[in-house]
Amino acid sequence: MQGTVPPELERLLLACCEATHLDGAGLSIVTTDGTREPLYATDDVATEIERLQLTLGEGPCVDSSVSGSPVLVPDLTDAGDPVASRWPVFREEATRLGARAIFAFPLRFGAIGLGAVDLYRTSPGPLDRPELSSALGWVDGVGVAVLEAPNQYGDPAAPATTNMVVHQAAGMVMAQLDASIEEAMVRLRAAAFAEGRTVNQLAVDIVNGHRSLAKEEA
């Protein structure tokens, strides 16, 4: 997560958890080129949920950011849930972390998509109507806080979210494999997940010449 987070943003997410009777929250933003960056999480489980989605490129926060609609999963262990079934690996890993229910809400300001907020609970069950209404209200406040402090994000001193390094590594992989930038990002995510690392950690090794995905293709 980013090293410096506005106190107001932290306060809003913690208050949202309390108002909705949920156990934790994570926030990811979407940069102007469409790249997601985990920004803040209230606890270790939420931190890992955000990083897991970045690594896999799948999950409720990803879907909510793309669709602009809430993604509500009252029981991650329900194999018959048509939403959660789209993310088999994420669902398994998030459950292993201790999450049983997860609810993602898009951060939007008019037509502008800013990212999404994930809220999780360690026990299954849907949000009731008042909880859902409360979550939507708090998330609107989070979106305003993100817009009011744009200079807090993309701190080059925070290596865990060095977005530029990921783009540089993706460009190198694209050239090495003669692939599209989209395929290069998929290869980066797959390799990072297989090694239990973040995309950013792998990207640093590729840029520094310590790793080459092209060699693994041979």
N, C-alpha and C positions, 0 to 999 in steps of 0.2 A: 504494500500500500504506500501511498505518497507519504513523505516525511512530515509535511506541514498541512494540517487540515484546519479550516476555519472553525473556531469554537461553536459558532451558530449551527454549522452543518452537523457537527457531532451531537449537539443538544437536540436538534430536530430528529435525528435518527433514533436516539435513545428514547425520546419522548414518544415517537411513533411505536416503538416496540412495547412500551408500557401501556399505551392507549389501546393497542390491539391484542394484548396478552400473548405476544410472541417473544421468542428467546433471543433473537439477534437479527442484525440487518447488515447488508453490504451494499455498496454503491459503486457502479462502474460508469464511466463517461465514454462517449463516442467522439473521437476526434473528427476534424473536418474531412479527413480522408477515409473515414469509416472504420478506423481501428479502435477497438475497445481497450480501455485502461482501467483496471481496478483502482479505485481511489481511496475508499475508506471502508472499514468493517468494524463492528462493535465488539467483536470477540474472535477467538482463534478459529472457531468453526466457520463463522461467516467469512473470515479471511480465506480459508481454504476453499470454500464454495466459490468465491469470486475467482481465485486463481485457477481452480479446476475448470471453470467455464472458459476462461481465456485460453488455457492450454488445449482443451478439447474443441473449442469453437462451437459448443452446443450447451443447451441448458435454458432455464426459464428466463434469465436475464437477457440472453442472446435473442430469444424469440420475442420477448417483450419489446426490446429495442427496435427490432426489425418491423414488427407488426404495429407498434404503437398502441397495443392493447394489453390489459392485465393478463397474466398467465397464472392460473390458480391450480395448485396441485395439493389436495387435502391429505393424500397418503402416497408417499413415494414408493411404498412397497406394494401398492395395488397394480399388479401386472396388467389389469384390464383398463387402466386409465389411458385413454387415447392420447392425452397430452404427454404424460411422462414417458410413454412407450417410444416417443421420438428420440429420447436420450438414454439409451440403455446403459451406456458406460457411466454417464453423469449420475443417473439414478442410483446405480450400484455404489458408486464412490461417495455420493452425498449421504446415502443411508449409512454407510460404514463410518462416516464422520459423526453420525448421531442425529442428523436431520430426518424428520419423518414427514413434515408438511412444509411446503415452500410456496411463496406467493411473490410474484414479480410484477412491478408496476413501471411503466415507461415514464421517463422524465421528458416532458415536452413543454415547449414555450411557443404557443401558436403552432406553426407548421414545422418548427425546428425540433429535431430529436436530439436530446442531450445525453441520453443513456438510459439506465434503469436502476431501480432499487429492488433488491431481494430481501424478503423477510422470511425467516425460517422458525419452525417450532420443533421441539424434540418429541412431541406427541402428535398423533394424527388427528385430523378433524378440520372442517372448513371454517372459514371466517363467517361469522354471522353478519347480518345486514349492518348493524351499527359498527362492527369492527371494520367491515369493508369500507363503509363511508368514511370512517376515521382515517383509515390507511390512505385513501385517496386524497384527503385533505392535507395530511402531513407530507405526503410525497409532493404535492404541489408546492409546499413551502420549501422542501429540499431543492426543487428545481430553481426556485427564486434565489436560494442561497448559492447555488452553483453559478448562476449567471452574475451574481453580484461580486464574486471573487474569482474571476477567470485567471488572475495572475498567480493563484495558488497552485495551479496545475501544470504538469510538465516540468517540474523542477529537475534540472540536469544533475543535481547532487543526489537524486534518489535513484540509485542503480536498479532497483526492483521494477521501475517503470520507465526505463530508458527506451521510449518509443522509437526514437531515431535509429537505435542500434538494431531493433527488430526489422525496420524497413531496409536498412543497409544489408542485413543478413539475408532477407528475402530476395533482394536484388541479386546477391551473389549466388544463391541457390537457383534462382531463375536462370542465370547465365550458365551455371554448371550443368543443369539438367535440361537446358533448352526447353523450359516449361513456361507457362503463364505465371503471372504474379500470384494469381489465386491458387494454382497448384503448389507453388513454392511455399505459400503460407500454410497450406494443408500439410505438406511434408514437414515443415518446422514444428507444427503442433503435434503431429503424430510421433515424431522423434522425441520431442520433449516429454510427452506423456509416457512413452515407453521407458524413459530413463528416470521418471519421477522428478522432473525438473520443471521450471517455468520456461516459457518460450523465450523470455528475456535472457535467462542464464545460458541457454543453448546458443542464442544469437550472439552473445559476447564471445563465446568460444569460436564460432564460425568466422566472425569478423576479425578476430585475432589470429586466425589461421590454425587453431588447435583442432578444428573439426571440419570435415567436408562431407556433406551428404552425397556428393557425387561418387565418392569412394565406396559408399555403402550400396550404390546402385550396380557396381561392377560385379 
